Amino acid sequence: MVWGEVLSHAHRATLIDVGLLFGLMDSDVWKSWYAKKEGTVEPEIPRLLELLEKCNTSRVLDFGCGTGRHTVFFARKGFEVYGFDASETAIQRARDLLGNENLEASLKVWDMTQPLPYQEDFFDAVLALRVVHHTYARNIELIVGEIHRVLKSGGYLFLQVSAYCRSETLPDKREDQRFREVEPSTFVPLEGEEKGIPHHEFTKKELSKLFGNYRFIDIHHSTEHYPGWCLIARKL
């Protein structure tokens, strides 16, 4: 099925983008990306760790954990870590990395657009890095609701998502023939490594609305390590 036919069947979009994501996550492109990131953590992680240690928190969810770079980091620090990813290959690699250091975490293959397999108010912190924006707006609202459900009151959220902001290095995708806007602020690459995968771009106003029940501790974008939004927030 060509992409134009996909767009003409909007009611099937959720199934289609999930299928594409599952295929992409086990592709050579993402295996290469995961390999580059192994052994590193995002620069905001020490700040988050400091906040968690001050509150004597223990249980962390690595939402879309990939090969487990942050799962391993928090397991080393003694946290009870849970994680999931759409890629069986990534989850197996994360288990191998944990095993190499005799560390433990509860990992599983899971689709982020489905209800999360955890109880309400279960986690002290949720990390969702560079994953939530890879779907459509209606799914994002459901995902945010599920994060809110499983995160305890007073718990911390660390989020990284694509930013809707324009500069010389980040041109407007509406004017870029390599992308198609399939809904407001959601773009699908028509070529390249992530062809066919939706990318929703967030404004600060949109994030403030989605996470209205959180106190923003830090929010910034367009840093050297990531051009999108980086948000640390605490659930009220």
N, C-alpha and C positions, 0 to 999 in steps of 0.2 A: 504494500500500500504506500503510495506517495504521500508526502506531507500535506499537500493540498486536500487530499481525501480525508486525512485525519482531521483537519480543521473543519471540514464540512460535517463532521460527526461529533459535535461538542460534548454530547452526553457520554461519549466513550473516552473522553480525554484522560480521565483519571486512570483507567486501565492501561491506556496506551503509554502515558508517561511513566507509570510504574514499571511497565515491561521494559521500556528503553533504559531506565535507570538500572534495573537488575542486570541487563546486558552490559551496560557501560562499566558498572562497578567491578566486573570480572574481566574487563578488557586490558590489553597491554598498556593503554594510556594511563589508566588509573593505577595499575600495578607499578608503573614507573613513578607516578606521583607519590604513592605511598612509600616507595623505597627511598625517595629523596627526603621524606619527612621523618623517617624512622630515627629515633634517638633525639628528636628535637621536641620542644614544646613552644606554644605561642608566648610571646613576651609578656602578656597579661597574666599568665598562669601564676607567677610568684605573688602578685597582688591578690589573686583569688585565694591562693593557699594561705596567705596571711589572714584573710578574713575568716576562712573556715577554721583555722587553728584557734583563733581568738574565741570562737563560739563553741569549741569542742564538738564540732560536727564529725560525722563518721561515714555517712552513706552517700555515694556519688554515682550519678548516671552519666555515662559517656554516650550521648545520643548521636548515632552515626559515627561510631568509634573508629572506622577504618581498620588499620592494622594495629591500633591500640597504643599509639604513642602517649596519649594522655592517660589511658587506662593503666599502662605500666607505671607512669610517673606517680599517680595517686596510690597505686598498690604498693609501691616502694615506700611511700610515706605512711603506710599503715591504714589507709582508708578501706572501707568495704565498697568495692567498685562493681558496678553493673555496666554492661554495654551491649549495644546491638548495632548491626549494620546490614545493609541489603546484600552484601557480598559474602558468600561462603568462603571464598579464597581469603578475603581480608580477615574474617573472623578466625580462620584456621591459623593464619600468620600471627594474629594477636595472641592466640593460645600458645603458639610455639614460643613467642617472645616472653610471655609470662613464665612458661615452663623452664626456659633457660635460666631464670633467676629464682626458681622455686617460689614464684608468686601466684596468687590466686585472684580470680575475678569471675563473676557470673556473666557469661557472654552468650549471645544467641543471634541467629539470622532473623531479621524482622523488617517489615515494611513500615516506614515511618508514618504512612497515611492511614494505618489501621490503629484502633485503640491500643494503647501501650499495655503490655502484659504485666503491669505492676499495680499494687494497691494504692489507694488515695493516701496522700500525705506520707509517702514512703521515703523520699529522698531529701537530704540536707542541701544538695546542690545538683544542678543539671548543667552539663556542658553540651552545647549544640553548635558545632563549629563548621561553617561552610557547607551546610547540608539542607537547612530548612528552606532556602530559596529555590531549591531544585524541584519545584512543583508549581501548581496553580494556586491562585488566591483562595479558592474555596477550601483547598486542602490545608493551606497555611493556617487558616482560622481554626480548623479542627486540631492541627498539630499543636498550636499555641494553647488551646483548651486542654489538651492531654498533658502537656508540660505543666500547666497550672494545677491540674488535678493531682499529679503524682508528687509535686514539690510541696514540702511542708511550709506552713506560714513561717516567715522569717528565713526561709531557705534562699540560697543564692542561685542566680542564673548567669551563665557566661555564654553569650550568643555572638556568632559572627555570620553576617549575611551580606549579600550584594547591596551596594548603595546606589540610589538614584541621584547622581550628582555629575555634573558635566565639567570637563576641563580639556586642555589640549591633549592630555594623555588618555582621557576617558570621553571619547566623542559620543554624541547622541545616537543611540542605536536605531532610532526612528529614521535617521538619514543614512544608515549603513545598510547597503544591499546584502550584506552577509547575514543579516538577522531579520526575523519576522516578528512583529508584535502581535501576539495571539490573544491578548487581553491587556487592559491598561497596566503598563509597567512590567509585563511579562514577555520576555523575548526568547526566541528559539533560534539558535545558530543553524544556518543552512549549509554550513561546511565546517571543516576543521575537526579537532579532536572531540568536541562535545556536540557534534551535529545531532539535532533532534531533541536535545535535553533542555527543558524549560529553565529559565533563569528569571526569577522575580526580583526586581530591584526596588528596595525599600527607601522611602523618605523618612526623615526623623519624625515627622508628624505621624506617619503610619505606624512606626514602632511605638510611639507614645500612646497611640490609641489601642494597639494590640496588647500592650503591656501596661494598661492603665492601673492595674492592681499591684504595681511594683514601684519601688523607689529606685530611681536610676542613680547609681553610685559613680559610674564612669561611662561615657559614650563618646566615641570619636571615630573618624574614618580617614581613609587615604593615608595610612601610615606606610613606612618603608616595607613592612612585611605583609601588609594586606590593604588593598584599595577599598574594601567594603567597610561596613559598620562593625565595630567591636563594642559590645555592650556588657557591662556588669551591673546587675540589678538585684534587688532583694524583694521577695514576695511579702506584701503587707499582710 
